[in-house]
Amino acid sequence: MPGIFDQDLPRNPANYAAISPLSFLERTAEVYPQRLAVVHGDLRRNWSEVYRRSRQLASALVARGIGKGDTVAVMLPNTPPMVEAHFGVPMAGAVLNALNTRLDAETIAFMLDHGEARAVIVDPEFAPVMQQALALRQSTAPMLVVDVEDAVFGPGTPIGSITYEDLLALGDAEFAWALPDDEWD
């Protein structure tokens, strides 16, 4: 049965190639491992750390049954977890759905349902609207809700079952990921 991402656009030579930013991250981590990659408040991470943490995220998602064809939604500002999700989610074979942080709960609930999100990673800044959105979902499918602890924003009320750092701790930093077969993956 075709998934929701296989409909309405036939494959052709223009969109059937293995193009991915994952190879950019891998090469950058190899060539410039100690170069500064991310700055967030007092936090500094180099490319080697971003690559390792992205692989841990991918591994942790796969261990929870999230992989090819699944959707992981994120409601995050421009923070290190957002950068890592842009690499780690596709490393797991999943699709990243970066939710607009200015949307209302009803629209977010629709997007979570329509995109068939299996997980959502949320910053404490957006926890109140996400909590409302989760309550409004039509889908009864279980969803992994991951709380980011954002030192710049400050403490928030957890709404998930696990923190982002605890999820990463469950992942393998040497996770063997693969490039997508083509742009459709």
C-alpha positions in Angstrom: 0.0 0.0 0.0 1.5 3.3 -1.0 2.2 5.8 1.8 1.0 9.4 1.9 4.3 10.6 0.4 4.0 8.4 -2.7 0.8 10.0 -4.1 0.2 12.7 -6.7 3.7 13.1 -8.1 5.0 10.4 -10.5 8.7 9.5 -10.3 10.8 10.8 -13.1 14.6 11.5 -13.7 14.3 15.0 -12.3 13.2 13.8 -8.8 14.6 10.2 -8.6 18.1 10.8 -7.4 19.8 10.3 -4.0 20.2 13.9 -2.9 20.4 14.5 0.9 22.0 17.0 3.3 23.1 14.0 5.3 26.2 13.6 3.2 27.0 17.3 3.9 26.9 16.6 7.7 29.0 13.5 7.4 31.7 15.2 5.3 31.8 18.3 7.4 32.2 16.2 10.6 35.1 14.4 8.9 36.8 17.5 7.4 36.1 20.0 10.1 35.3 18.0 13.3 36.4 20.7 15.7 34.9 23.7 13.9 32.1 25.5 15.6 28.7 24.4 14.3 26.0 25.6 16.7 25.8 28.4 19.2 22.8 28.7 21.6 23.3 30.9 24.6 26.4 29.6 26.4 26.2 26.2 24.6 28.8 25.6 21.8 28.9 22.4 19.7 31.3 21.5 16.9 30.5 19.5 13.8 31.7 16.2 15.3 29.3 16.7 18.2 26.4 17.6 15.9 27.0 14.5 13.8 27.3 12.2 16.9 24.1 13.6 18.5 22.2 13.3 15.2 23.2 9.7 14.9 22.1 9.1 18.5 18.7 10.7 17.7 18.3 8.5 14.6 19.2 5.4 16.5 16.9 6.2 19.4 14.0 6.8 17.0 14.6 3.5 15.1 14.8 1.7 18.5 11.3 3.0 19.2 10.0 1.7 15.9 10.2 5.0 13.9 11.7 4.7 10.5 11.2 4.8 6.8 7.8 6.4 5.9 7.1 7.6 9.4 6.8 11.3 10.3 8.4 13.1 13.2 7.0 16.5 13.9 9.0 19.2 15.7 7.8 22.4 17.3 11.1 24.1 18.1 12.8 27.4 17.7 16.2 27.6 16.1 18.0 25.6 18.8 20.5 22.7 18.7 17.7 20.0 18.9 16.2 21.6 15.7 19.5 21.3 13.9 20.0 17.7 15.1 16.4 16.8 14.1 17.0 18.1 10.6 19.8 15.4 10.3 18.7 12.7 12.8 15.2 12.2 11.6 16.2 11.6 7.9 19.0 9.4 9.2 16.3 7.2 10.7 14.6 7.1 7.3 11.7 9.2 8.6 10.2 12.5 7.4 10.7 15.7 9.4 7.6 18.0 9.7 8.9 21.3 11.2 5.7 22.9 12.5 5.2 26.6 12.3 5.6 27.9 15.9 2.9 30.6 15.3 0.1 28.2 14.5 -2.9 27.6 16.8 -3.7 24.3 18.5 -6.4 23.3 16.0 -4.1 23.7 13.0 -1.3 21.9 14.7 -3.6 19.0 15.7 -4.7 18.8 12.0 -1.1 18.8 10.8 -0.1 16.0 13.3 -3.1 13.9 12.2 -2.7 14.6 8.4 1.0 14.0 8.5 0.5 10.8 10.6 3.2 11.9 13.0 4.5 9.1 15.2 6.5 11.4 17.4 6.7 15.1 18.2 9.7 17.0 19.8 8.6 20.2 21.5 10.4 23.1 23.2 9.0 24.3 26.5 8.1 27.6 24.9 5.5 25.9 22.8 4.4 23.2 25.3 1.1 24.9 26.2 -0.2 25.1 22.6 1.2 21.6 21.8 -0.6 20.1 24.8 -3.8 21.6 23.5 -3.1 20.3 20.0 -2.4 16.8 21.3 -5.8 16.8 23.1 -7.5 17.9 19.9 -6.0 15.1 17.7 -8.5 12.9 15.9 -6.1 10.1 15.6 -5.9 7.6 18.5 -2.5 6.2 17.3 0.1 6.5 20.1 2.6 9.3 19.7 6.0 9.7 21.3 6.1 13.2 22.9 9.6 14.4 23.6 10.3 17.4 25.8 13.3 19.6 25.1 15.0 21.3 28.0 15.9 24.7 26.7 18.3 26.6 29.1 17.8 29.8 27.1 14.0 29.8 27.4 14.1 28.4 31.0 12.1 25.7 32.7 8.8 24.7 31.3 6.1 22.2 32.2 6.9 18.8 30.7 4.1 17.3 28.5 6.0 14.3 27.1 7.1 10.9 28.3 10.8 11.5 27.9 13.2 14.4 27.6 15.2 15.0 24.5 18.5 14.4 26.3 17.2 11.1 27.8 16.1 10.0 24.3 19.5 10.8 22.9 21.2 8.8 25.7 19.3 5.7 24.5 20.8 6.1 21.0 24.0 4.8 19.5 26.5 7.4 18.5 27.9 5.0 15.9 24.5 4.3 14.3 24.9 3.0 10.8 22.6 5.2 8.7 22.2 5.2 5.0 21.5 7.8 2.4 18.0 7.7 1.0 17.5 5.6 -2.2 16.2 8.8 -3.9 14.5 12.1 -3.3 11.3 10.2 -2.5 12.7 8.8 0.8 
